[in-house]
Amino acid sequence: MMRIGRSISLAAALCLALMLGTTAPASQSRGAAPVEPPAERIDYLTFAQGAVPISIGGAGATLGANFEHAVRIIDGNPVSFAVVSQAPADADTEFVYALPALTTFDRFAVPGILETPGPSQTFTKLVEIHGSAQSATDGFTLLASATLQTHRARGLVTEIPISNGKAVRWIRLRLVGGIDVLRPLMFFEFSEIIGNGTQEVPRLVDHFTGAWRTMGLRLQLRQEGALVAGCYDRTGELSGTVTGNILRATGVSRSDTTVSAFILSVAEDGSVRGVRSNNRGPFAYYALAVAPTGTPFECGQPPQPALGCGSIIHGINFDVASAVIRPESSAVLAELYKGLQADSRSRIVIEGHTSSEGTDQYNQALSERRARAVVADLVGRGLPSGRITAAGLGETRPIATNNDESGRSLNRRVEVNCQ
């Protein structure tokens, strides 16, 4: 059996780490030791969970690092990519992320530390995570750091030892140099940073009303509370829900029935940044500037946002691996109740859907319990129990990829079917 240190088995070490909320120790001189990834927890350092990139600094800012890279580093996908190009051995890159609420991290990790064949590229050597509760520019202290070593196989993660467990609202990720520097100028790669812990309930933002554009793309949104409706490009219509500072939405083109999925944020300058997927394909970086007054929008004006029969809902959130509905979901459930109460159709089915983590059997049971919890909430609000039933479909009907957290967060949903 593979062992950590001399006497603790891998399974025992992971259990101990999870019970204590700490990470496995790592030697700075030899590099942090890779271990098998632990059980599912919320990764608060993903864009889909509201970690929004706001600035890029260090030498990397002039060596190719950009906001698309900043999003890819927190997309929940361990595949590595080049962050900077033609960089000297000591080049550093800093990405600053705003979190939606105060967050206390008890674990940081880096997966997929693998070398791409070729003498001009290598994986990042030093990773530092700094945090601040003060602002995006001041009050940062070191939370965790490690010197990385290449993993011996795929599917491993390196735990980053935590030195400070303070609650923070901003994270500054600093990446320095490369593990195997063979030339004066190199491409330095990175995969993703994982951050588990606890987070206060995020405040619901209200800035998803407006119009945005870029070359060939258009987006117009109208927000009412947690609900958003809108149009995009020439003939696309979308609807979605806001959780904290993130909008999750799905849409379809009236002209060619192409289905699109969006996860979006609004930056301080008013621009939209996020990711978009078409027909369940890979998510791509999506950024639009505020549209000047008078910009034509062929798709029309956004309708009044509403929930009811036919809705795909991402704003009903549950505790991890649980059917307990989180308090911030109350506003969405109230809107769903209002829409269903006004609908004359006699039979309503609440469908629960999950992402692909866990076994098929586990996800099937979890989706059933979550669907029943939503039904119980709606009945408790006054909907007749004879009109509404629950159905769990597990992971069998994804609407997005399960290869990253953007897709997985969209697959965790509730759908409403009526007859």
FENTACOR-V858095 format. One line per field, one symbol per residue. ss: DSSP state (@ for helix, = for strand, . for the rest). phi: phi as a letter, one per 20 degrees, with the letter a starting at -180 (. if undefined). psi: psi as a letter, one per 40 degrees, with the letter a starting at -180 (. if undefined). A space follows every 50 residues. Layout:
ss=???
phi=???
psi=???
This chain:
ss=..==...==@@@@@@@@@@@......=...=..===..........@@@. .=======@@@@....@@@@@@........=======....========= ===========.........============........=======... .....=====.=....============.......=====..=======. .........=====..========..======...========..===== ===.....========.....=======.....=======.......... ...........==....=......=.@@@@@@@@@@@@@@@......=== ===......@@@@@@@@@@@@@@@@@@@@@@...@@@=====........ ....@@@@@@@.======.
phi=.fcdmdcdfgffffgffffemcdffceffdnfefcffffgbfefdcffeo edfcbccmfffddofbfffffffcemdffebfeccldffdfdccddceef agcdedbcbceleceegpfdcbegedccddcbdeafccnecfeaaaeecf febfnecdfdfedbdffcdccdeddcmcfcedcfcceddbdbddcdrccf ffffecdedqccbbgnccbcccdcmedccacblececcbacdcmdcddbc bbefecmfeccccccdffenfecrcbcdlmeffcgcbcegffgnffcffn effffbcrgnfdddeedcfflbdfffgfegffffffgffffeeefeccde edcceefnfgffffffffffffffgfffffepfgffeccdbddldfcfdb fdebfgffffffbcdddcc
psi=hiihbdehiddddddddddefiiiiihddeiihiiiiaihihhefiddee hhheihaadddefehadddddddfeehehiihdiifiidehihhhhhhie ihhhhehiihifgihhhieeiiiidhhhhiiiedieeiehihdiiihiih ieiieiihhhhhehfihieihhhhhhaidgheidhihhiicihhhiaihi hihhifffhahiiaheiihhihhhbeihiaiibdeihiiaihhbehhhii iihddeehhihihiihideeihhaiiihffaihiihhiihhihehhhdei ihihiiiaheihheehiiihfiehhideeddddddddddddeheidhhhh hhiiaeiiidddddddddddddddddddddeehhdeehiihhebeegiei ieeidddddddhihihhi.
